[in-house]
Amino acid sequence: IIDDVGFWDSKSTTLSKEAKISLITKRHDSQIQQTLLSILQAPQMVSRVNSLLDSLFKKKSTKKTIFSMNLLSAMDYPLQPSLISEISENNDIYKSELRDNPDFKQLFNIRSGKFTSRSSLTSIALIRNNFPAVYVVDEILAIVTKLNNNRHDRQQKDLLKSLLMFSSVERLFPEKQRINNLARYYEDLKRRVTWLKNDPHYWLQYAMALLAYDDFSKTQRMLNQAYEWAEKKPNYHTVHIDMQQCKLYLKMSLKETNNKDSFNLFKKGIEFINKVPNDIKKFRIIEQINNVFNAKYPLYTENNQIEFINLVEKKKKEYTN
């Protein structure tokens, strides 16, 4: 399959089977999901899908329906006609004109009136590669606005929560200009869904989007907002905010060129690790300490090196007890 879709570009005739396996392992860190996404984004595959969509996209409402179906699939929601119709704001999904279309049937399976996509990965790739990023942002914002007005419906309320999460929406945008599209999305979100301005979880998601692309100053501003609103909510636990604050300090430590400032940022990161309970997410953050050690430790003063080791040893004892 990988060979057939042109994944290797001009290297297809020169790479051995072992070299291809090695390339997948190295480039994608052995993550099959990412490898499959890359396959689905191969020029030959994108071209095939585009040929199916050309006629379907001529009708604006059908384009919205297909986008909505792929969005639901990408979010792992069932393709219920009622929900599709609701968020696409039209009834095309009920019409035989669409259901019987051979190109449509290449994209979705229909059995006994029930729809399924080829896979959630296929839907993610289709959104990334076959819809302009501006269209993706605008349509998701329109859907979020619609869902916000229907929060009395449990399913729509849950879908709204999913579409507010950075980890959910990031993968829908093409890599080119991704951070700009994410920033526009989160900026417009709080204008359309005004109660989000008072929600620490919203500010946390915005911060995570910025931190993923190393926009440190804006990340800190969003985290400050998250902490400010968290303080105003009784019994609100800040552990998820603390985790991102820790990650921010460790990333800043790694990028800081002044060695004294780098070490102080590292210590701040360690302070926030202390606020996070011992679980798998905390251990993933701790892995970043190794990055600081490899890149910065040799540049620290002898006293700072000793303090660095003492801090790490203290953490190690806590996890082994």
N, C-alpha and C positions, 0 to 999 in steps of 0.2 A: 504494500500500500504506500509506504513512504517513498519508494522509488517511483511509483506511478504518478504521484502528484507533483513531482519536480522539486521535492524538498531540498535536494542537494545542489540545485542550480547547475553551474558549469562543472562541478566536481564529480558529478555522477559517474563518469567513465573512469575516473582515476582513483576513487576511494575503494578500498577493500571492505568486506563485510565487517571485519574487526575494527577498521578505522571509523566506519560509520557508527558502530556501537559506542566507540570511545568518544566520538564527537557529541552524540546525544547525551552521554553521561556527563561530559565536561561542560557542555553548553547549558544544559538544563538541570544540572545537579541531580540527575537521576529521578527527576520528578516527571512521571509519565504524563500527568495532566498538562504540564507546560509543553512537553514534546508534542502531544496531540494538538494543542492549540496552535503550535507553530506549523504543524502539518496542515491544519485547516486554513492557515493564513498564507500558505504557499500560493504564488501567483496563479498557477494552473487551477487550484481549487477555488480561489476567489473568482476567477473568470467563469468557471462552471456555474457557480451560484448566481453570479450577476446575470448570466444568460437566462436563468429561471425567473429572476426578479424583474427583468425589463418590462415584460408585459403586465405583470401584477402591479407594479408601481405606477402605472399610468393613471390609475384611479387613486385619488388621495386617501379616501376612506379605507381602501384595501391595504394601502401602505401602512396606515396607522394600525390596522388589525394585525398585520404580520409583525410589526414592531412589538405590539402588545403581547402577542403570543410568544415571541422569542424572549421578551423581558420576563414573562412569567416562568418560562422554562429555565432561563438563566438563574432565577431566584428559587428554583426547585418547587414551584407551585403548580398544581394541576391545571391543565388547560380546559377549564370549565367554560362552556359557551357564555353563560351568564356573566362571569367575571371578565372574560375577553370583551364582550359587548360593553360592559360597564366602563372599563378603563380606556377603551378605544373610542367610546362615545359614538358608536354606530352599530348597525345590525348586520353587517356584511357576513359575519361568521355563521349566521343562520341561512344564508342564501345559497341555493344550489349553484349559482353562477361561480361562486368561490369554491365551494366544497367539491365540485366536479371538475375544477380546473386541473389539467394534468401537471402543470408546473407547481401548483400549490401542493398537489399530492406527492411531489418529489421532496418537499420540505417537511410535510407533516403526515403522520399516519392517522387514518380515520377508520375506526371500527365501532359499529353499533352506535354511531353518533358521538363517539368519544374521540378526542384528539390527543395525540402525543407527538412530541418533537423527536428528532433523531437522537438527540442527547442534549444535556445542558451545555456541554462544551461546544457543540455545533451552534447552539443559539448564541452563545457568547461571541464566537468567531463571526457569526453572521452580522451581529450588531456592530462589532468593531470594524468590519471590513466593508459592509454594504450600506451603511447609513452614515452620512456626514456627521462629524462630531457635534456640530451646532444643532443638528436635528435631534441627536440623542439627548443632549442636555435639555433642549426645549420640551421634548416629549416626556421625559422623566419628570421634569418640573410640573408639567400639566397634569400628569398622572398623580403625582404627590399631592397637588392641590385638590384634585378630585377625591383622593383617598382621605385626605384630612377632613373633608366635608361629610364623609361617611364612616367616621370612626366608631359609630355605634355598631357597625358590622365587624365581628371579631376577625374574620379573614382579611378584610381590607385594612383593619387596624394593624394586623401583623405584617402585612405587605408594606404598609407605610413605614413601620419600624425597620424592615429590611432595607428599604430604599434610603434610609437616613444613614446607614452604616457605611463607613469608608471601604471596608473590605468587600462589600457587595457591589458598590457602584464603580470602584476603581477599575475593575477588570472589564467593564463595558466600553471603556474609551480606548482608542488606538494610542500607542505609545507616544506618537508625535503630538506635542502640545498637551499631553495628558494633564500635567499640573495646572495649566491655564484653564482647561475645561473643568477640572475638579474645583478650582477656586471660584469660577463663575457659578458652578452648581451650588456650592455651599453659601456663597454670598446671596444668590437669588432665593435660596430656600427660606432664609429667615425673613425675607420680604413677603413671600407668599404664605408661609405658615408662621405667623407672627409670634405665637407662643414659644417657638423654638429659641427666641432670644433669651428666655428665662430658664432654659433647660441646659444643665451642665453637660448632659450626654451629647447634645448637639455640638457644643464648643469642643468637646473631646474629639468627636469624629472629624471636625474641621482641623484640629491640631494634628491628628494622625495623618491626614492627607498632606499637610504641609511638611511634617517631619519626614515622611517617606521620600520627599524630594529635597531634603536638607535646607529648607527655608527656616532657619533657626529663630530669627527674630520674630517672625509672624507666628511661628509655633508657640513661642513663649507667651505671646499676647493672647492666643486662643486658650492656652492652659490657664492663664491668669483669670480669664473669663469663666472657665469651667470651675475653678476653685471658688471664685467669688459667688457664683450661683449655687454651688454645692453647700456653701456655708449657710445659705438662706433656707435650705431645705432640711427639716428635722430628720436626724438619723440617716443622712445620706452618706454612704461609704465612698471615700475618694480613692480606693485602691487602684482602680483603672486609670485614674488621672495620675496617681503617683507612679504607676508603671511607665507612662509616657514621659513624665518629667524625668524619671531616671534615664530612660533611653535618650532623651534630649541632651542631658548633661554628658553622658558617655560619648555620644556622637560629637558634641562640641569639643570635648576633650581630645578626641581623635583628630579633629580638624585644626585645633588651636596651634599656632606656630610658636607662641611664647610658652616655653616649657613650664614655667612656674604657674601660669594661668591654666595650662592644660592639666597639671596635677590637681589644682584646686577644683576644677570642674569634675575631675574624676572622683574626688572626695565627696562632692555634692551628690554625684550619682550614687555612690555607696550609701549615703544617708537615706536616700529615697528607696533603695533596695530594702533597707531595714523595715520600711512601712508595708512592704508587700508580703503576703503569706507565701509559705513554701508550696508551690505547685509548679506544673510544667511551664507555665508562662513565665514565672520568675526565673526558672532555670535557663530559658531561652535568652532572657535579658542578661543573665550572668555570663553567657557565652561571649557577649560583647566586651567583657572585661579582658578576655584573651586578645582581642583586637588592639585594645589600648596597650596591653603589655608588650605585644610584638612591635608596635609602631613607636611607642612613646617611652616605655620604661628605660631603655638604654640612654635616653636623653635627659632623664631626671637627675637631680643632685643625689648624692649618696644618702643623705638624710631622707629625702623623699622616696628613694628606692626602698629603704628600710621600712618606712611607714606604709608604702604600697604593699609590701609583702606581709606586713603585720595585719593590714586590713583584709587581705585576701585569705590569710590563714584563719583569721577570726571567722570569716564567712564559712570557710570549709568546715570548721569545727561545729558550727551551728547546724549544718546540713547532715553531718555524720552522727550527731547525737540523737 
